[in-house]
Amino acid sequence: MPTSMPDIANHTTAQTEGTLDWVGMGNIEMPVMVASKDEAERMVSAHVDAFVNLKEPKAKGIHMSRLYLLLDELSSNQVLNYQNLVTLLDGFISSHQDLSDNAKVQFRFDYHLRRKSLISGKAGWKAYPVVITGRLNQGVLDIELAIDVRYSSTCPCSAALARQLIQKAFVDKFSDNGEANLADIHEWLGTTEGIVATPHSQRSVAEIKVKLNQKVNDFPITDLVDTIEDALQTPVQAAVKREDEQEFARLNGQNLMFCEDAARRLQHAMNLETVYDDFWLKINHLESLHAHDAVSVVTKGIAGGYQP
């Protein structure tokens, strides 16, 4: 057997000289222990992207195995929190001395939370897509948490149109009946003839990204989900009994919203938060009336921050 093996990256010059913004690996599958504020540490199945830049124009390439081994150490023996993410980025750069001075890593996974029903007291699991991204560029650190939250949105326009049809049906039914009493009206309202039209609702998605700072160690996943769901009032449900479904219908009726309304609700809620340096929001109402989506985008609006 040979006593040494060739290292092409170290001993071969580039075919064409030039610097590269990012070089590394994408879609690495590995388990990761995640630390979320007020939650027990838990294992998730993550897909990871790991990159460094290549600042040396004559170098053949980077040492991808070094990035992987640092990720494997995190996966096997550590927990993913703010500080360990910073340490990982530092390790990416220090393992590529003279080659790299920028690093980026991204973890994508579903984070499951137990969520209680509205009335019955039942509980079930809900999965929230989470993306945690860390960047260390020229010594400047940037840590981002992104979450998707699903909810129901009921169209205020269709609600008004439905009410108008119900009013017309009521007049048609009772205008010539001078003896109609409360019991007759009550019974009629409980029929399909009484509720002749209903507003259209649709499953909707709030996408949110926030910039974290050093005040954070465990990622505030649950806090961010709670802020979004409390502001919208109509998150999709897990375990549901009939009383829960009725309450969900009531909440939809009392929280009619266009995509603009949802965006402004979340904008107001996020502006009250002090633990995030910046935020970006995209509201997607997956229309049941139209074949396209209704979309709103809003940011915190700070100088040099997120752009719409």
N, C-alpha and C positions, 0 to 999 in steps of 0.2 A: 504494500500500500504506500502511496506517496506520503512523505513526512509533512508536506504543506500543500495547501490548495490555493489556486489563484483567486485573488480578490480584484475583479475587474473594476469595481467602483473606485478602488484606491489607486490602481496602477495603470489605468487607461484614461486618456483624455477624451473629452467630448467630441463626437463626430462634427458637430456644429456648435460653436461657442455661443453662450447666452445664459442669462439669468432666468429663473422660473419662479412664478408667484407661489405655486403650491405643488408639492410632490408628496405622494404618500399612498394610503390605502383607503378604499371606500367599502362600506357595507360589511364590516367585520362583525361576525356574530359571536357574542359572548355573554355570559351571565354577569350582572353587575349588582352589587349590594348598594342600594340607594338610601341616603339619609334625608328624610323629609320632616320638616318641623312638625312636632306634636304627633308624629306617627312612629311606630316601631320600624327599625331598619328592616328592609325587605329586599329579596332578590328579584330582579326583573330580567327579562330576556331582551338584550339591547342589540341594536345595530349601530356600529361605531365607524366614524370617518376620522382618520388621523393624518395630519399633514405638517410639513415644514416647508419653508421656502428654500430655494437653491440659489444662493447669492454669489457663489463662485462660478464664473462663466466657463471655466475650463474643466470643472469637475464632471466626471461621467454621470454621477447620480448620488442619491442619498443612501443611507443604510436603513432600509425599511424594516428589517428584522429588529432593530433597536426600538423603533416605535412600537412594534407589536409586543415585544417583551416587557416594555414599560406598562402597556395596557394590560397584559396578562398578570403582572404583579398587582395592579389595582384590582383586577377581577378576582384574583385568588386570595389576596391577603388584606385588602383594604376596603373602605367604604367610599362611595362617591359622595363627597360633600364639597363645599366651596374651597376649603383649604387644600384638600387632596387634588382637586382639579387644577388649582394653581401650581401645585408641586409637579403634577403630570406635565403641564405645559413647559415648566422650567426644565424638566428632564428631557423633553423632546429637543430643546435647543442645546442644552449642555452635552447631549449625546451626539450632537452634530457640530462640534466646534469647527470654526473656519468654513463651514458650509452653509449654516442657517442662523438667522437671528429672529425669525418669526415662526410661530407655531399656532396650529388650530386643531381642535378636536370637537366632535359632535356626537352625542349619545341620543338615540331615538328609541323610545319604548312606550308601552302602555302602562299607566299607573292605575291600579285598581283601588277604589275607595268604597267602603260600606256606606250606603246612603239610606236614610230612613224614609219610609213612605209618608204621605202627607197627613193621613188621619189614623189609619189602622194600627200603626206602630210596627209594621213589618219592616224588614230591611233586606237589601240585596246589593250585589256588586255592580258598580259602574266603572267602565274603563275609560280613562282620559289619555289621549295621545299626548305625550310629553317630548319635547326636544330641549336638551341642555347643550349649549354651545360655549366653548371657551376659546378666546383668542389672546395671544400675547405677541404684539407687534411693536418692535423697537422699544421694548420695555413697557409698553402701554397695555394694561390688562382690560379685557372686556368679557364679562360673563353674562350670558343671556338665558332666560327660562321662557319657553314657549309652551302654551297649552291650548288645546281645542276643547270647547265646552258646547254640548248640544242642548238645545232648548226648543220650545214650541212658540211660534209667533202666529197670532191671529190678526188678519187684516182689518184695520178700522173702517176702510171703505166698504168692504163686503159686509161688515157688521151693520153699518148704517143702511145699506141696501136691503139686508135681510129684515131689519126692524121695520122698514117701510112696507115690505110685503106682508109682514105679520099684522101691521096696523090696517092695511087694506083688507086682509082676510077677516079681521075682527069687525070692521065696518060692514062688510058683506054679510057676515053671519048675524050680527045683532042689531043693525040699524032699523030693521023693520019689526024688531021684537021688543016692544015696550015693556014686556014683563020679564025680561032677562034678569036673573039675580046673580049674586056672587057665586053660588054653587054651580050654576050653569056655566058661568065664565071660567071658573076654576076647572071644571071637568073638561071644557073645550080646550083650554090651554095645555092639558095633558095628552092631547091627541096629535097625530101628525098633521091634521088639518089646522090645528091651532098654531103649531110651529111649522109654518109652511116653507121656511127657508132658514139656512144656517150660514154663518160666516165661513170662509175657507181659512184653514190653518195649515201650517207646514212645519216639518222639522227644519231647524235652523242651526247654524254653527257660528259661534263666536271664536275667532282666532285671536289670541293675544300673545304678545312678546313683551317682556320686561327686562330692563337692565338691572342687575344685582350689584350690590356694593359689599364692602368688607364687613358691614354690620351683620351680614348673613353668614351662617355656617351650614346648617341644614337647609335644604332648598324649601321655600315656602309654597309647596305644591297645593296642599289643602287650603291654606289661607287664600291663595289666588282663586282657586275654584269656588270657595265660599263667597268671595267678593263678587264674582261674576254671577253666580246663581242667585244670590240675594238681591242683586240689582235687577235682574231680569224677571225673577219670580216664577218662571215657567220652565225650569229645567226638565228634561225628559226623566222618566221615572224607572225604577228597577222593579221591586216587588209592588204589585198593585192589587188591591181589593176594590169592590164596587164603590165603597165610600171614598177611596183615594181617587178613583177615576172621576167621580162627581166633583170632588174638590179641585182636581186638575182642570175640569171644564170651567168651574167658577173662576179659577185664577186666570185662565185664558180670557174669559169674558171681561175680567176686571183689569187686564193688562194688554189691551189692544195696542199693537205697535207696528208701524212701518219700520223698515231697516234703519231709517234716520232716527227714529225714536229709540231703538235699541242701542245704536251707536252713542247717542247722547247720554243715555242712562249709564252706560259703562264708562264713558268719558268722565262724567261727574263722579262716579264711584272711585275711579282710579286717581282722579285729581285729589281726592281726600286721603289717599295713601301716602305715607312718608318713607316707606321702606324700599321704594323703587326709584331709581334715578331717571328712568324714562319708560315710556310704554308706546306700543303700536297696536291698534285694534283693527280687525277686519270682520264685518258682520255679513253673513251670507244667509239670506232667506231663500231656501230652495223651493221656489214657487210651485204651488199646486194649480194655480190658475194659468200661469204662463209656462212655456217650455224653457225659459231662461231664469236666471237667479237675479234677485235684487241685492245689491251690494253697497255697503258704506265702509269707508276707511277713515280713521282718525288717529292722530298722534298727540303726544303731550305738548308738542310744539316748542321744544327748547332749542336754542341755537346749537347747531352741530349735532343734533339728536336724530332720531328716526325721521325718515322722509316718507310721505304718503306713497 
